[in-house]
Amino acid sequence: MPGSEIRFYQVAIDGLSVVTHKGGAGDECFELLGGFTLDQLRWIFSSYTEEELIATGWDATSIANSDGDETTHLWSELSADCPETEIMIAGPDSESGTYEYFSETIFPDIDNGETFDDVRPDGYFSSASDEEIITYLDENNDAIAYFGFAYYSDNQDKISAAAIENADGEFVMPSSETVADGSYNPLARRIYMNLWNDEAALAVTVPFVQFGLGPQGAVLVSQTGYVPIASPDLDIAVSKTNSA
C-alpha cells in the first residue's frame, strides 16, 4: 500500500532460554555457577579471539579458570569445579528472529563481523527446527543452545535452563512470571504486530489486535508459548488500539 505508514502494536513477549541437556556437563555447570553473565555467554558463543573480545569491552575475569588456550572452550574454564569437556554450541538458523535477537544481545561487535564460532567442534549447529536442536542436545551432553521460551517450557523433562544476570545484577530464571514482569532481561524480546496506518485497513485489523490484547487473546498467546504482556505495557497497547 504505497504511501501508508505502519503502526506497531506490542502483543506478546518471548523469553529466549539458554539450555543444556538435563544431567549433562552443562547442566552440572549451571548448578555450580548459579547462572551466566553476558560476558560468559559471549565467550561461549563468539567467533572472536580473547584479544578481540577484550578490545571490544569483554571482561576477561568472567572466565575464572581460563586455560590460556585459544583453541578450547571448556566448561572447566568457567569454574574449576565444572567438567573438563569442550562446550559445543547450537541454536536457530540465521533466518530466525530468535537468532537475530540473541546475536544482537550477546555480540556487541556484530556490526564488525562478530558472530557464532564456527571453528568449534561441530561448529555452530543450527536448525530451523527446535526439535532438531533438542535432539542435538540429547546426543551431545556437553552442548549448550538457546531458543524461545515455549520450547524450554515444553521440554523441561529433557533440558535445563540457566539463570541469566539481568541489568540489576540478579540471576533470574526464565518463567512466565519473570518474562512478563521484565526481571528476566535482556534475553526477553517483544513481539509486535504491524498494521497499515490506513483508515480502511485499520477498520479490519484493529479489532483483531484488540481481541488479541483481551483475556481470550492472552490465553491464545500462552498456548503458542509466548508470554502475554502485562500492565502498564498492556494498558498502553490497549490505549493505542482504542485511539486508532
N, C-alpha and C positions, 0 to 999 in steps of 0.2 A: 504494500500500500504506500505508494510514493508520497513523501511529504509528511507522513504520520510519525509522531514521536511515540516512544514506548513508555509505559508505566510499569514500575516494578513493585510487586507485592510479595512480602515475605510470608511463606505459608508453612514452613517446617524447618527442622534443624537435623543435621546428621552429625553424629559424634564419631569421627574416624578413630578406630581402635587399633592399637599396636598389640599383636598377638603372637603366641607361640603354641606349639603342641603341648597339651596338658601332660605333665610328668617328664617333659624333655629337659635338655640342658638350659634352654631359655627360660622355661618355667621355674626351674631351680634358681636361676639368677634373678628373675623377677622378685622372688620371695626374699632373697638376700639383700637386694638393693632397695627394695621398697618402692621402686618406680624409676622412671627415666627423666633426665633433664633433656632439653632440646639439644644441648651440646653433645650429649651422649648419643642421641638418635642421629644427629648429623654425622658423627664419626662412624656409626654403624653403617649408614646407607650411602654416604657421599663418595663420589668419584675422586675427590681431592686428596692430595697427599697431606700429611700433617703440617708441612711447611705452608702449603696453600691455605689450609684451614686456619692456621694461626694468623696468617697475613690478612684474613678476612673476618677476624673477630672471634674466632673459636677459642674457648677456654680449655687449654691442654690439661688442666688439673681435673677435668671431668673424667679422664681416663686414669684411674688411681693406680693401676698396676701395669702400665704400658711396658711391652717387651722390647721396645725400640726397633721393632722390625716392621717396616712399611708394608711388607707383603702379607702380613697377617692381621686378622681382626678376630681375636679370640674372646670368648666370654670371660675368661680369666683376666683379661686386661681391664675389664670394668671393676673387678674385685678379685683378689687372690683366692677368695672362697668359692668363686664360680668355676664351672668346669673348664678345663683347658682344651676347648674344642673350637673350631672355626665357626663363625657366625655366617650362616647362609641367609640371603635376603630374597624376599618375594613381595609381590603386590600386584595391583591392577596394571593394565597396559596403558600406553600413552594416550589412548582415545578417551580415557575415563576422566570424569570431573574429579573423582577421588584422587587419582594420580596427580592431577594438576594442583589441587589444593594442598596435598601433602608436600609436593615438591616446593611450592611457593612458601610454605611454612617452615620447612626443615632446611632448605638450601638458600641461604641469604644471598649467595653469589650466583644464583641461577641465570641471571642475565649475561653473565660472563662464561657460561658453559658448565657450571656445577650441575651434576645430575647424579643418577644412581650408578653405583660402582659395578661396572660390567666385567671387571677383571677377577672378581671373587670367584671361588669355585662355584660353578654353575652360573656365574654372572648374576644378573638380576632376573630371577624367574618372574615373568609377567604373564598375565592372562586376563581376558575379558570376563572369564568365568570365576566367580568366587568359589564355586565348588572345586575347581581345579587348584586354587590356592590352598584350600583346606586339605586336599589330597597331598599336595606338595609338603605341607606341614606334617601330615601323618607319616609320610615317607622319609622326612628329614627332620629328626627330632632336635637338631641344632639350629634350625631355621627360625627366622623372625619375619613377620609380614604385617600388613595393615590393610584394613578395608572398612567399609561402612559399619555403623553400629548394629544394623539389622543382622548381619551375618555373625558377628560376635554374640549377640543376644540369643540367636537361634542355635548356636553350636557350642554352648558352654560346657557340654559334656566332653567335647573333643579338644577345646582350646582354652587358653588362659590369656587374659588381657593384663597389660601393665598400667599402673598408675602413671600419670604424666604431670610433671611440675607445671603449675599454672603461673599466671602473671603475679600472683601473691606469694609465690614460693612454696605453695602447698602441693602435695602429691595427691592427685584425685583420680579415682577410677571412673571409667565411662559407665553411666547408667542413665535411665530415662530422667531421673531427678537432676543429676549433675549436668547433663547436657541442656536440660530445659532452664535451669537456674543460672547457667553461664559459668559455674565454677569449674567445669571441665573445659579448659581452654589451653592452648589456642587451636586444638585439633577438632573444634566444632565448627562446621560450616553451615551457613544459612542457605536454605533452599527457596528460590523465588519463582513466581510465575510472572511472565512478561506479557502485557496486554497492549494492543494497539490503542493509542490515545485518539480514538475516533468515535464520535458520538454513536454511530450505528453499531460499530463493533462492541463498544463498552456496554451497550444495552443488552447484549447477549452474554458477554464474558464476565461482567462484574457480578451478576447473581451467582454464577458458578463459583467465583472466588469467595463470595460471602458465605455460600454453603460450606466451602472448604474450611473457612475460619470459624464455623459454628461447632456445636457439640458433636453432630454426626460426622462432620469433616474430620474432627480430631480423632475420632475412632478409626476412620479410614486411614489417616496419616499413620497412626500407631500400627495398624495392620500391615502397612507397607514396610515397617521397620524404621521409619523416621520418627522424630520426636515432635509433638505439637508445640507450637510456640505459646508462651505464657505472657501474662501481663508483666510489664507495661507494653512490651512489643506487640502483643495481640491487640491491645486497645488502639495502638497507633495504626496497625494494619486495618482494623475494622473501620476506624475513622476515615482512612484514606479511601476505602471502598465506598463508604457512605457518601463521601463528598464527590465521588466520581459520577 
